[in-house]
Amino acid sequence: MRHALSLQIGPVAFRIGSAWKAPLDALAKLYAPYPKPADGLADFTVRLEPEKLWRRWLRPSVAIRGDYVLPDAAPLSLAHGLLAAEMGMNLQMALGQKNYLLLHAATVERDGRALILTGESGAGKSTLAALLGERGWRLMGDEFALLDMATGALMPFPRAVSLKNGAIRVMENEVPAERFGPRLEDTPKGAIRHLRPNATAIARMQEGAMPSLILFPRFGPAADVRGVGQAEVFMRLTQASTNYVSLGRRGFDALTRLVRTNPALAIDYPDADTAVGLVEDFWRERAA
């Protein structure tokens, strides 16, 4: 690759290469405070390549390649090169990570204990986690929760938060402009803008925490709270994991322990402030 960038994010090191300079310039700016891998070695490699040689110059088309690939994945335009790099890192983790049980979930921490936020796409977990990360919690991660299968601890993976559509304005009112990446229009999920976690999240990204509560948030309906039984929690978390099946017995034992030792709630909320208030109430009750 003509251009390359290495990043250490929590316990995982990436090397991202690109045929074009612009995507890596945007990535380097977004991840400016993050360290490089201490030993110079990468756990995963991402490559941004033209789908065909001539598509490097004429109507540039960015194909996502790397250690692991999806052969039928559609390429992105060069204008969405930053999104391609982020998707490439997601892909490597989803298909190649074997050291941790991965959950498609956001994680925040307070007082040494972690809260897991998970749900289907569009449920609002990323926005809620990002808000909590600016209001007294430590953001541990947005896209993936990394569960240590030996200890049961959650490890930080504080990638840039991918904000979509209306969530962008919510966080623009909360966070200084210099922590945002460029606004990307007309992506497959509408408008996207990436938010860099704050300095505390980055400085403490090697510091894990034990889980204490699992929440299934859903944006839109009137405020409501429901308990969720262990069987349903287990089923929903297996569906939220990209590597549960490939980990076999280790994944089963780790997930079983997580579900048995942590209560779970489903919450509906009509706006962000209501959601933050509900979380704070739950946390106070959990600590009592």
C-alpha positions, 0 to 999 in steps of 0.5 A: 500500500502506498499509504499506511497508518498503525493504531493501538485501540485498547488491546487490539492493534491495526495497520490500515493501508490505502491506495489513496492518501485522503482516507488515511489523512482523515483517519489520522486526524480522527485518531490523532491522540491514539498510540501506535502499537508498542512493538510495531506489530498489528493484530489485523491489517486493513487494505483500501484498494481500487476494485479494478486498477483503473478505478484508482483514478477514474470514478475511484471505487474503494474495496475493503480488503485485509486479513479477512474479507467479504467477497461480495461486499460492495465498494464505497466511493472515495468520498466515503474512504474514512467510512471504508477504513472504519468498516474494515476494522469492524470486519477484521474484528468480527471475522478474526477476533478469537481472544475475546467474546465479541458483543455488538454493544456499547460499554460505559464504566463508572466506579470500576463497574461496567454497563452494557448497552445492546440492541438492534441497529437504530435502537440508540445505543451509540448515542446513549453511550456517547452522551453518558461518556460526556456526562460522568461515565467512561466510554469503553466502546461503541461498536464492540464489547470485548468480554475476557473469557477467563476473567469475565471482565470487559476490555475497552475498545474505544473506537470513534463513535459512528453517529447517524442522522439525528444523533449527529446534531445531539452530540454536536450540541454536547462536544467540541467540534475538533473531536468530530470527523467529517460529515459523510452524506449519502452513505448506505445508512444516511448521514454519518459523522464519527466522534472521537472519545474524550481524553479520559476514554483514550488514556484508560483504554487498557483498563478493564472493568467487571460488568454490572448491568445489561440494558436493551435500550430502544429509542422512540416509544414512551418511557417504559422499563421491563425486566428481561429473563435470563433465557431471553438475554442469553438468546439476544446476546448470542444473536449480538455476537459475531464470534460466539459460534466459532469460540465453541465451549469457551464462548458458551461458558463466558456468556452463561456467566455474564448472563447469570451474574448480571441483571438485565432491563429493557428500556424505551425512551422518547429522548436522550435526556430521559434515557440518561435519567433512567440509566442514572436511576438504575445505577443508583439502585444497583449501588444501594 
